[in-house]
Amino acid sequence: MQIFKLVTILLLCFLCQTTYSQNNTKSQNYIYKEGDYSGIGKWYMDREIAYVMGYQGIGWLERPEREAEESTTKLIKNLDIQPTDVIADIGAGSGYHVFKMAYIAKKGKVYAVDIQQEMLDAITIENKKQQLKNIVLVKGSEKNTSLPENKIDKILMVDVYHEFSFPIEMLVSMKKALKKDGKIYLIEYRGEDDNVPMKRLHKMTEKQAIKEFEASGFKLLKNISNLPWQHCMVFIKS
């Protein structure tokens, strides 16, 4: 009986230690501490995560001067979209880029992914005018893109990755969704350039992006430097 009790105690201690180790490892992925007023107090790899822009900012997404400020036409050309491409716009917002891409990928598909139903509703309203049949609305979550596995040729993220509350989990989800030779186009305001008129937490450096993406099994293929304010970093599976 005493031997049985001893074995039971040792087994419980082992299970407790294993659980603690697993939880401790998970907790080390993200750090919680006070930071910038624009941040959520959550850090990943020494970068504080920014607040998500709400649907109330749709007017800013659709501002007339956006083309001049961001050269969105060049951005779309950078994607080298083919007629049969299956593309996902993560954090699609009001669909500013979705509609541009859908007209080019006529025989393909464009998944418009957002966590805010109001953003998806805005795309629905606009598409009643444009009548495009190759746009698929997807309600994602903070941890999952909700995209089908191994179906996506190209993923576009425009000024949204820095707002992901769970960047590790989101990159895992995107990696599953991408085809073997799929690409991620990460568009972020250049954190190295003080002249870019954006809040610090709403910008990223190339070095920081590479560090985070490499940790999730990606590597930088190239950084296309033809946009006025933004990086256009292209990542592939490593």
C-alpha positions, -999 to +999 in steps of 0.1 A: +000+000+000+028+024+009+046+016-024+013+023-043+009+057-025+046+066-033+041+057-070+009+077-071+026+108-055+056+105-079+032+103-109+012+133-098+044+153-093+056+143-128+022+154-143+022+187-124+058+194-135+049+186-172+019+208-171+038+236-155+066+233-181+040+234-210+022+264-195+054+282-188+066+278-223+034+291-237+035+321-213+069+330-226+056+335-261+039+367-251+048+392-224+023+414-206+034+448-193+026+485-196+037+502-227+026+528-253-010+542-251-015+529-287-007+493-276-026+466-258+001+459-232+010+427-249+045+421-264+059+396-288+096+394-295+102+428-280+074+444-301+043+458-284+011+448-303-011+478-314-048+482-309-070+470-338-086+498-358-123+495-355-149+496-383-154+532-375-122+539-395-137+528-428-136+564-440-099+565-435-094+532-454-114+546-483-098+581-483-093+597-518-056+605-511-047+569-503-035+561-538-011+591-537+001+583-502+006+545-506+007+539-544-018+511-541-017+506-579+020+497-576+012+474-546-013+454-566+012+451-595+038+438-570+015+408-563+018+397-600-017+384-598-026+357-623-062+352-636-065+318-617-049+329-584-066+322-551-058+351-529-066+359-493-067+394-479-062+391-442-077+421-424-096+430-455-114+459-439-138+476-463-124+457-492-102+484-507-077+459-521-102+430-524-121+446-553-089+456-571-076+420-569-109+403-577-110+421-611-076+406-620-081+371-606-112+366-628-110+328-629-097+325-593-110+336-560-104+363-534-111+355-497-119+387-478-110+378-442-118+401-412-127+396-376-153+425-376-186+417-391-192+454-399-162+453-422-176+422-440-210+439-442-193+469-459-178+446-486-212+430-491-229+464-497-202+475-521-203+442-540-240+447-546-229+475-570-199+457-585-214+422-587-182+402-585-188+365-581-152+355-571-152+373-536-157+350-506-163+366-472-147+349-442-152+358-406-119+351-390-109+351-353-080+365-333-063+331-336-075+317-369-079+329-405-106+303-410-092+297-445-092+262-462-060+243-459-035+242-488-056+263-511-041+298-511-016+311-537-011+345-521-019+361-488-020+399-486-018+418-453-019+456-455-010+474-423-027+448-402-002+423-389+011+446-362-025+446-347-027+408-344-033+399-307-020+364-315+006+366-342+020+332-336-013+314-340-023+335-370+010+327-388+004+290-381-031+293-396-017+311-427+010+285-432-016+258-432-038+277-457-009+284-482+000+261-510+035+247-509+048+275-531+024+301-517+036+336-508+027+361-480+029+398-490+034+417-458+027+454-462+037+476-432+047+512-427+085+514-425+096+515-388+131+525-399+118+558-414+109+586-389+095+606-418+066+581-423+037+599-405+024+570-385+023+561-348+053+540-338+033+509-330+017+510-364+050+506-382+074+477-384+110+473-394+122+447-418+144+432-391+115+428-367+093+412-394+120+388-404+126+378-368+089+370-362+082+353-395+114+331-393+102+320-358+070+306-375+087+288-404+089+315-431+118+332-448+120+366-466+122+361-504+125+399-511+114+433-500+100+453-529+110+489-522+088+509-546+061+521-522+063+556-507+058+547-470+056+510-467+076+478-469+064+452-494+080+421-479+074+388-496+077+357-474+076+320-484+077+288-464+112+279-452 
